[in-house]
Amino acid sequence: MRQETAETGATPRERYRAQVRAEIKDHARRQIATAGAPGLSLNAIAKRMGMSGPALYRYYAGRDELLTDLVRDAYRSLAEDFRAASAPAPDARALAHALRAWALADPQRYFLTFGTPVPGYEAPEDTTVLAREVMTLMLDACAALPPAGSPGGPFAAHLEEHREWTGGHPAPPAVLHRALTLWTRLHGALSLELAGHFAGMGFDPALLYEAELDALTGDG
């Protein structure tokens, strides 16, 4: 008969499995921090945990399953921070600050989700759904900004016809353009900072990020 704990509703075996999977992910994050996501090795993790390779594969069927779990965790974490930053109302500046704080707290987590794709790995559809939730909150925040005019040229017509990435968000092309510009420019500044490309240049990356944000939200 299935025995459940009063605290979690899970059996002791299920709780143990969850604990081991969490420990595997902790070791994977440390490994990624030193060797990068392409260097992730389940056999190396098993050795550090005092397990055999086949024993570890009972918890994760392979590298891609482990990577997917890490990517899911990352997007869930960012979505949680974005939801908190969006309360009580959508706020583009608050989201931008939340994004930078989230990235600086764990640069390897940032690069796992927004850096160069891992060779041979393709994220499953559900991670796209999580990423779309993050973008929806950004679109809501950009829709709440004072109007900045409509984008001109071919890109405006392009956005009108290519809205798949919005998940059905009803924002007009001007808001879509603003959200994409905000998203790409802030990620550009963050990626350069986290990769160390500003080292030795003699300026404060936080002030650069803030100046970009001022320009993008109309506060500069």
Secondary structure, 3 states (H helix, E strand, C coil): CCCCCCCCCCCHHHHHHHHHHHHHHHHHHHHHHHHCHHHCCHHHHHHHCCCCHHHHCCCCCCHHHHHHHHHHHHHHHHHHHHHHHCCCCCCHHHHHHHHHHHHHHCHHHHHHHHCCCCCCCCCCHHHHHHHHHHHHHHHHHHHCCCCCCCCCCHHHHHHHHCCHHHCCCCCCHHHHHHHHHHHHHHHHHHHHHHCCCCCCCCCCHHHHHHHHHHHHHCCC
